[in-house]
Amino acid sequence: MAGYRLVIGNFNTSSWSLRAWLLMRHFELPFEEIFVRLTMPDGAYVDGRREAILAVSESGFVPALKVGDATVWDTLAIAETLADLHPELMLWPTDVMVRAHARAVSAEMHSGFSALRGHHPMDLVRSRPVSTLDADVERDVRRIAAIWRDCRAQYAGSGPFLFGAFSIADAIYAPVVSRFRTYGIAPDVFGGGEESAAYMATIWALPAMEAFASRAQAEIA
């Protein structure tokens, strides 16, 4: 499928944009990038940002994937669409029950963990360590650490990612890796085990992740 156009927001702060961008870059799906600046380097919102998004995405949110004349919004919907269009890339695990597991943890991230999101927004390339966590945030962190621990325990023999090979689930959790780095949250301290730190290092070392972080660094310079 040729002619993909991906509408995204700020590299440093748009977590959902990171998920879609990372997925497409990792699987080498070419796309035209349509960038809409949402905030300035100091965090101030850009005037007219919603109107700018609406000009290219009917939902008023980023990311959005344009496939020919169609527009797909919401990162998980984008991921599922790409999986349908490119079955040869195996964006989800091939085993039906492993795929169900991957979808479940991805959907949980998609709809949950509001305390972590609200208290610790993505600030990809800055360092803002915290000494303590709000109780609700700690519950979110412990749940994420448990997901990572359990996935790695089950699928470590197939590769270094949550389900062995890189999948949509890893793209969905990539912004969490950046949040933990930014705020100095060590998942192994919250029940993730040694594998959780290794998993974070694996995600951060991805060439596509490094490319995204480089763009984020340039954005706030």
C-alpha positions as CSV (number, residue, x, y, z in Angstrom):
1,M,0.0,0.0,0.0
2,A,1.7,3.2,-1.2
3,G,1.0,6.8,-0.3
4,Y,0.7,6.7,3.5
5,R,0.6,10.2,5.2
6,L,0.9,10.3,8.9
7,V,-0.3,13.4,10.9
8,I,1.6,13.8,14.1
9,G,2.1,16.3,16.9
10,N,5.2,17.3,18.9
11,F,8.0,14.8,19.0
12,N,8.9,15.6,22.6
13,T,5.4,15.4,24.1
14,S,2.9,13.6,21.8
15,S,3.0,10.1,23.2
16,W,0.4,8.8,20.8
17,S,2.2,10.2,17.8
18,L,5.4,8.4,19.0
19,R,3.5,5.1,19.0
20,A,2.3,5.4,15.4
21,W,5.5,6.9,14.1
22,L,7.7,4.3,15.8
23,L,5.6,1.4,14.5
24,M,5.8,2.6,10.9
25,R,9.5,3.5,11.0
26,H,10.5,0.2,12.7
27,F,8.6,-1.9,10.1
28,E,10.0,0.4,7.3
29,L,6.6,1.5,6.0
30,P,7.3,4.7,4.1
31,F,5.1,7.7,4.8
32,E,4.8,11.4,4.3
33,E,5.0,13.1,7.6
34,I,2.5,15.9,8.3
35,F,3.6,17.7,11.4
36,V,1.3,19.9,13.5
37,R,3.0,21.8,16.3
38,L,1.0,21.6,19.5
39,T,3.3,23.3,22.0
40,M,6.3,25.5,22.0
41,P,9.6,24.4,23.6
42,D,8.5,26.1,26.9
43,G,5.3,24.0,27.0
44,A,3.0,26.8,26.0
45,Y,0.2,25.8,23.7
46,V,0.3,27.0,20.1
47,D,-2.6,29.3,19.1
48,G,-4.8,27.7,16.5
49,R,-3.4,24.2,17.0
50,R,-6.9,22.6,16.9
51,E,-7.8,24.4,13.7
52,A,-4.5,23.2,12.2
53,I,-5.2,19.6,13.2
54,L,-8.8,19.8,11.9
55,A,-7.4,20.9,8.5
56,V,-5.7,17.5,8.2
57,S,-7.5,15.2,10.6
58,E,-11.3,15.3,11.0
59,S,-11.1,13.9,14.6
60,G,-9.2,16.9,15.8
61,F,-6.6,14.7,17.4
62,V,-3.2,13.3,16.4
63,P,-2.0,10.9,15.1
64,A,-4.1,10.2,12.0
65,L,-3.1,8.0,9.1
66,K,-4.2,8.9,5.6
67,V,-4.5,5.9,3.4
68,G,-5.5,7.1,-0.1
69,D,-8.7,9.1,0.4
70,A,-9.4,7.5,3.8
71,T,-8.4,8.8,7.2
72,V,-7.8,6.5,10.2
73,W,-7.5,8.1,13.6
74,D,-6.6,6.7,17.0
75,T,-3.2,5.0,17.3
76,L,-4.6,1.5,18.1
77,A,-6.9,1.7,15.0
78,I,-4.0,2.8,12.9
79,A,-1.9,-0.2,14.2
80,E,-4.8,-2.6,13.5
81,T,-5.2,-1.2,10.0
82,L,-1.5,-1.5,9.2
83,A,-1.6,-5.1,10.5
84,D,-4.5,-5.9,8.2
85,L,-2.8,-4.2,5.2
86,H,0.6,-5.8,5.9
87,P,0.1,-9.4,7.2
88,E,3.5,-10.3,5.9
89,L,5.1,-8.0,8.5
90,M,3.5,-9.8,11.5
91,L,2.8,-6.6,13.5
92,W,1.0,-8.9,16.0
93,P,2.3,-12.3,17.2
94,T,1.2,-15.1,14.8
95,D,-0.1,-17.5,17.5
96,V,-3.7,-16.7,18.2
97,M,-3.5,-16.8,22.0
98,V,-0.2,-14.9,22.1
99,R,-1.8,-12.4,19.8
100,A,-4.8,-12.2,22.2
101,H,-2.4,-11.5,25.1
102,A,-0.6,-8.8,23.1
103,R,-3.9,-7.2,22.2
104,A,-5.1,-7.3,25.8
105,V,-2.1,-5.5,27.3
106,S,-2.1,-3.0,24.4
107,A,-5.8,-2.2,25.0
108,E,-5.1,-1.9,28.7
109,M,-2.4,0.7,28.0
110,H,-4.7,2.4,25.5
111,S,-7.6,2.9,27.9
112,G,-5.9,2.9,31.3
113,F,-3.1,4.3,33.5
114,S,-4.6,7.7,33.8
115,A,-2.8,8.6,36.9
116,L,0.6,8.0,35.3
117,R,-0.4,10.0,32.3
118,G,-1.8,12.9,34.3
119,H,1.0,13.3,36.8
120,H,3.9,12.4,34.5
121,P,3.2,13.5,30.9
122,M,5.7,12.5,28.3
123,D,8.7,14.8,28.1
124,L,10.9,12.5,26.0
125,V,14.4,14.0,26.2
126,R,14.3,15.9,29.4
127,S,15.3,14.6,32.9
128,R,12.8,15.4,35.7
129,P,13.4,12.8,38.4
130,V,10.9,12.5,41.3
131,S,11.6,11.3,44.8
132,T,8.1,9.9,45.5
133,L,5.1,8.8,43.5
134,D,1.4,9.5,44.2
135,A,-0.4,6.4,45.4
136,D,-2.4,6.2,42.2
137,V,0.6,6.6,40.1
138,E,2.4,3.8,42.0
139,R,-0.5,1.5,41.3
140,D,-0.1,2.2,37.6
141,V,3.6,1.7,37.7
142,R,3.3,-1.6,39.6
143,R,0.7,-2.9,37.1
144,I,2.9,-1.9,34.1
145,A,6.0,-3.5,35.8
146,A,3.9,-6.7,36.3
147,I,2.9,-6.7,32.6
148,W,6.5,-6.4,31.5
149,R,7.7,-9.0,33.9
150,D,5.1,-11.6,33.0
151,C,5.5,-11.0,29.2
152,R,9.2,-11.3,29.4
153,A,9.0,-14.4,31.6
154,Q,6.7,-16.1,29.0
155,Y,8.3,-15.0,25.8
156,A,12.0,-14.2,26.5
157,G,13.0,-17.3,24.5
158,S,11.7,-15.7,21.3
159,G,13.4,-12.4,21.5
160,P,14.0,-9.3,23.7
161,F,10.6,-7.6,23.3
162,L,7.3,-8.1,25.2
163,F,6.3,-11.0,23.0
164,G,9.7,-12.0,21.6
165,A,9.8,-10.1,18.3
166,F,8.9,-6.4,18.1
167,S,5.2,-5.9,17.8
168,I,2.4,-3.4,18.1
169,A,2.5,-3.9,21.9
170,D,6.0,-2.6,22.1
171,A,5.1,0.5,20.2
172,I,2.2,1.0,22.5
173,Y,4.4,0.8,25.6
174,A,7.3,2.9,24.2
175,P,6.1,6.2,25.6
176,V,6.0,4.5,29.1
177,V,9.7,3.7,28.7
178,S,10.3,7.4,28.0
179,R,8.2,8.5,31.0
180,F,10.1,6.1,33.3
181,R,13.4,7.5,32.1
182,T,12.3,11.1,32.4
183,Y,11.0,10.8,35.9
184,G,13.6,8.4,37.2
185,I,11.1,5.5,37.8
186,A,12.8,2.2,38.0
187,P,10.2,-0.6,37.2
188,D,12.4,-3.3,38.9
189,V,11.8,-1.5,42.2
190,F,8.1,-1.9,41.7
191,G,8.1,-5.6,40.9
192,G,9.3,-5.6,37.3
193,G,12.4,-7.6,38.0
194,E,15.7,-7.3,36.2
195,E,14.1,-7.9,32.9
196,S,12.1,-4.7,33.1
197,A,15.2,-2.6,33.1
198,A,16.7,-4.6,30.2
199,Y,13.4,-4.2,28.3
200,M,13.6,-0.4,28.7
201,A,17.1,-0.4,27.3
202,T,16.1,-2.5,24.4
203,I,13.3,-0.1,23.4
204,W,15.4,3.0,23.9
205,A,18.2,1.5,21.7
206,L,15.8,0.9,18.7
207,P,17.1,2.9,15.7
208,A,13.6,4.3,15.2
209,M,13.4,5.4,18.8
210,E,16.7,7.0,18.6
211,A,15.6,8.9,15.5
212,F,12.4,10.1,17.2
213,A,14.4,11.2,20.3
214,S,16.8,13.1,18.0
215,R,13.9,15.0,16.5
216,A,12.5,15.7,20.0
217,Q,15.9,17.1,21.1
218,A,16.0,19.4,18.0
219,E,12.5,20.5,18.7
220,I,13.2,21.8,22.2
221,A,16.7,23.2,21.4
